[in-house]
Amino acid sequence: MTFRSAWVTGGAIKLGNVGERGAPGPAVDLPAPQQDRGYLVSDCLIYDLPREYSSANPIFAGYVADTDILHNTIRNSTYSAICAGWGWGESSYMRGMKIEYNKISHPMQPTARGQLEDGGCVYTNSPCPNCSVSHNSFDNDPTVYGCIYHDGGSGLWNDHYNVFNHIATSVWKNRSFPVS
């Protein structure tokens, strides 16, 4: 599937629910039928967006479990290309997420209103057991917060075998929980 700016004014793909900042996350033991889980986002081409709402992510996954974001190409976004998690450290059922084999270039591009700075190619904001950002190719990320940006509240993510080219900072761990 292809998404481009002429068609999309905000983000291209949104998975899972979110709560208000500071609100408790969905319970760790929430029954599986009530969880947002089992998504697959694969083989998408997403470019030159968002067009109007510059703080939207091309791919956004809030509280999700057992979700794979694989083999996508994302280029020329005005904010983080992939955002995973919510809750600033709130425990939830989020787990088993794989962000792998994606090719991301030129995230965090300026707009007429300026440039957002608090993001990167991949941005996370939840503790996430058995989650990984691996085997990706990242190119031309200008931000100092890290091409892979594990913001405060992120943790338990595994990052390995990623390729970084023409970036300011590879991995930023603003952590409350361990990140390996």
N, C-alpha and C positions, 0 to 999 in steps of 0.2 A: 504494500500500500504506500502511496506517495502523498505527502502533505507539503504544501508550499504556501507562501505568504498570500498569494492571490486568493486563496480559499479559506485561510484560517486567521482570525484576528487575535486569538489568544493561544493557549497551549493546544497541542494536537491530541494527546491521549491522557486521560485522568483515570486512575485506578484507586479504589478504596476510599474510605471516609476519613475525615479529620474532625477534630474538635476545636474549640476555641483555645487559644494559647493559655496555658496554665491549667486547663481542665484535665481531669484524670483521663488517661488513655483507656481504650477498651480492655476489659479484664484479660489477664494472661490465660485464665481458664474458661473464657467465653466458649460456649459449645460451637464446634466446627460449622454447623449449618448457619450460624449467625455471623461468622467471620467473612471478611472479604478475602478470598483466597483462590489459588489455582489459576492465576492469570498467566498468559503467554503473550508477550509483545515481541514479534520477531520479523525480521526482513523488511522493515519499514525504511523509507527514505523521507527524511523530514528536513526541510531547509528554508532559510530566510523567514523564520517566524520566531516569536509572535510578531504580528504586524502592528496591532493597535495596543494591546495590553502587554507592555514590555516586561513586566515582572512575572509573566506566565512561563512555565517550563514546557518545552516540547513534549517531554514525558514526565508525568507526575504520578507517583505512587504513594499514597498516604499510609494508613495502617493496612498492611496486606500481609498475607502469609503464603508461603510456597508459590512464589511468583518469579517468573523468569523474564528478563529483558535482554534479548539475545540478537546478535547479528543485525543491528540497526545502524544506519548511517544518519548522523545528525550534523548539520553544518549551518553556520551563520545564525546563531540564536542570540537574543539580547539578554538572556539570563542563563542559569544553569541548564544544560542540555537534558540531564536526568536528575530528578529530585526524588529521593526515597526516604520515607519516614516522616514523622510528625511528633510533636509532643515534648520536645526539649527535655528528653531524659525520662519521660513517663514510661513505666513498664506497660507492656501491652502484649497481645498475642503475635505481634510482628516477628516473623522468623522465616528462615529458609528462602531468602531472596537472592537471586543470582543476577548480577549485572555483568554480562560477559560477552566477549567477542563483538563489541560495538566499535564503530569508528566515529569519533567525535572531533570536529574541527571548528575553530573560530567561535567558541561560546563567548558570552559576556560582551557582545559587540555594542558600541555606543549607538544611541538614537538621537533624535533631535532634542530630546529632553535631558540628555546626558548619558552617563554610563553607570550601570549598577555595579557594585564592587563585591558584595557579600555572596559569592557563589563560585562556581567552577564548572568543569565538564560534568562531574558527578558530585552532587551535594546530598549528604545524609543528615538526618536529625532524629534518630531513634536508636535505642539499643536493639540489636538485631542478631540473635544467636543463629549460627549456621548461615550467615549471609556473606556474600563476596562481591568484590569489584575486581574482576580478573580477566586477563587475556584481551584487554581493550587497547585500542590505539587512540592516543590523544594528541592533538596538534593545535598549535597557536592559541593557547589560553593565556590571556594577558594579565590575569589577576594574581595578586600576591597571596590570596587565601588558600591556594592550592588547586591544582587541576582536579584532584580528588579531595573534596573538602568535607571532613567529618566534623560537623559543628558541635557545639556544646550539647551534651545529651546523647550524642552518638556513641556507640560502643559495640564491641563484639564482632565488628566487621573484619573480614580477612581481605587484604589487598595483595595480589601477587601477579607476576608475569604481565604487567601492563607496559606499554611502550609510550614514552613521552618525547615529543619533538617540538621545539620552539615554544616552551612554556616558561612562565615566571617561577613557579613553585610546584613541585610534583605532588606531594601529599601534605595536607594540613590536618593536624589532629588537635582540635580544640575540644578536648575530651573530658567527660565526667566518668566514663566507663573505659575499659581497656579496648584498644584497637590493635590488631596484629598486622 
